[in-house]
Amino acid sequence: MSKAVLRAKIRVGSVIETVSHDGTNKGEKLNERIIAHAVYSDDPTSENKQWSKWTPSFHLDMTINNPGAWGKVKIGEEFLVDFILAAETKES
């Protein structure tokens, strides 16, 4: 298994649902948009004080089209994001 070359801690700020506004699928959910930022804390005893020191800025804006993944991420939740170098693959 590959090892992370970088880790960030983020907090979800928004979960925005998009629904269809026309046609026969009017009102049907199309996707969720997740917006998250680096955690931050001024509290010297908080674990997030250290995270915000080393990763002071981070922005994630992700659209999820998979209905099976909807509802898995909630506003205010915190996540670790690992950056792992993708393996090079040869296309045939």
N, C-alpha and C positions, 0 to 999 in steps of 0.2 A: 504494500500500500504506500502511496506517495505521501510525503510529509508536507505540511503547510509551510509555505515560505513567508506568510504574513497572516496575522489574525486581527480582526477588528471586532469590537462589540458595538451593536447597534440597538436602537429603540425604535419601535414602530410608532409613527406619528399619525398615519392615515391609512385607512382601508376604504377604497372608493369602489362601489359596485356600479357597473355600466349595464344598462338594460336597453333593449330594443324599443324604439319609439314609433315604428311603423310596420306595415305589413301584417301577415298572419301571426308573426312571432312577437307582436307588440307586448311589452312588459316582461319579456323573457330575459333572464340574466345572461349577459354575454361574457363578462370577465370581472376580475377584481384587480384593482391597481393598488399596490403596496408601496408606501413611501416611508423610508426610515432614515435616521441620521445617527451619527456617532453619539454614544452616551456622554453625558457631562455631569459633573458634580463639583461643587465648591467645598463640600464637606470633607475635611482631611481624613476622616475615618472611613469614608466610603470607598469600596472597591472601584467605583466608577471614577473617582478622582484620578486614580492611576491610569485608567483607560483613556480618559480625556487628555491626560498629559501626553501620552504617546500617540494617540490617534485623535487629534483635536478636531478633525474635519472629515466627514464621510457622508455621502448621499447615495441612497439606493432608491431607484424608481423602477418597479418591476410590474409587468402586467401578467396575470395568470389566466390562461384560457381553459385550463383543465378543471372541469367541474368537481372532480375528485379531490382537488387541492384547495378548493374554496372553503373559507371558514377556518383554515388551519392557523392563520396568523391574526392576532388581535391587537388593537391599539394599546400601547403601553407595554407590550411584551418586549423583552430584550433577547437578542440572539447573538451568537458568535458566528462570524463569517470567516471561513478559512479560504485563503487563496492557495490553490494547489496547481502547479504547472500541469497543464493538460499534456498527456502523452502525444507525441507525434505519431500520426498514423499514415499509412500508405494507401491511397485509393487505387483500386484496380480498374 
